[in-house]
Each structure stands twice: as C-alpha cells, then as structure tokens.
Amino acid sequence: MFGRLGAPEIILILVVIILLFGAKKLPDMARSLGKSARILKSEAKAMKDENKSSTTPAGPPNGDEPAQRTIQAAPGDVTSSRPVNEPTDTTKR
C-alpha cells in the first residue's frame, strides 16, 4: 500500500512542493544543494588524499620555505579560493 508510488502520487507530491516553496525558490534551492554536494565531495577527496600522504613522510620542497597550498570551497569555484601558508615551528632553532 505505501511501498509503491505511481505517476499520480508523484505529480501530487511535486505540486505540493511547488505550492509550499514557490516556483521562484526551487532553482535556488537546487543550486545550493548541488554546491553543497560538490563541497562535500571535494572535502571527502581531500581527506582521502591526506590519509594517503600521511603514510609517506612529506616535507616542504626545500627546507627554507614551507609549501603553499590553495584551499577551495568547491572545484572550479575560484572566487573563494585563497593561498594559505603552512604554519612553521619557530620554537626550534
């Protein structure tokens, strides 16, 4: 009884969603949902890459300057990317 949804039920659900949220807000909601999914995917990939690189010792390219990374909110989103300097340990001399 509750397990099968036919075409009339799906159409009724879509009509109710459009009435509740309004046709103007639905594209914005879909866009933000897609952006959130891209961010989640990129963060999950970064965590996997970080775990792989943590098993092998990694250091800066040269001993004088730390490596510079770019943090991005989502792939292809250049407006929110910014270069970041790695923290250095100034206690050892």
BELTA-V346930 format. One record per residue. SS is DSSP state (A for helix, B for strand, O for the rest). OMEGA is omega in whole degrees, 0 to 359 (NA if undefined). NEAR is the number of other C-alpha atoms within 12 Angstrom. Layout:
BEGIN
ss-><SS:SS>
omega-><OMEGA:OMEGA>
near-><NEAR:NEAR>
END
This chain:
BEGIN
ss-><O:O:O:O:O:O:A:A:A:A:A:A:A:A:A:A:A:A:A:A:A:O:A:A:A:A:A:A:A:A:A:A:A:A:A:A:A:A:A:A:A:A:A:A:A:A:A:A:A:A:A:A:A:A:A:O:O:O:O:O:O:O:O:O:O:O:O:B:B:B:B:O:O:O:O:O:O:O:O:O:O:B:B:B:B:O:O:O:O:O:O:O:O>
omega-><182:186:185:176:178:181:180:180:180:178:178:179:178:179:179:179:179:178:182:187:182:184:182:184:184:178:178:178:179:179:180:177:178:179:178:179:178:179:180:180:181:178:178:178:179:178:178:179:180:179:178:182:180:178:177:181:180:179:177:181:172:187:186:186:176:179:179:180:175:178:179:177:180:178:179:180:185:182:183:180:181:177:183:175:178:178:180:179:183:182:181:178:NA>
near-><5:6:6:9:12:12:10:11:14:13:13:14:15:17:15:14:17:17:14:13:16:15:16:13:15:17:14:14:17:15:13:15:14:16:19:17:17:20:22:18:17:21:19:15:16:21:14:14:14:15:14:13:13:13:10:10:10:15:16:16:10:10:10:10:14:17:18:17:14:18:22:21:22:25:23:14:16:13:12:14:15:14:14:13:14:15:13:16:10:6:6:5:5>
END
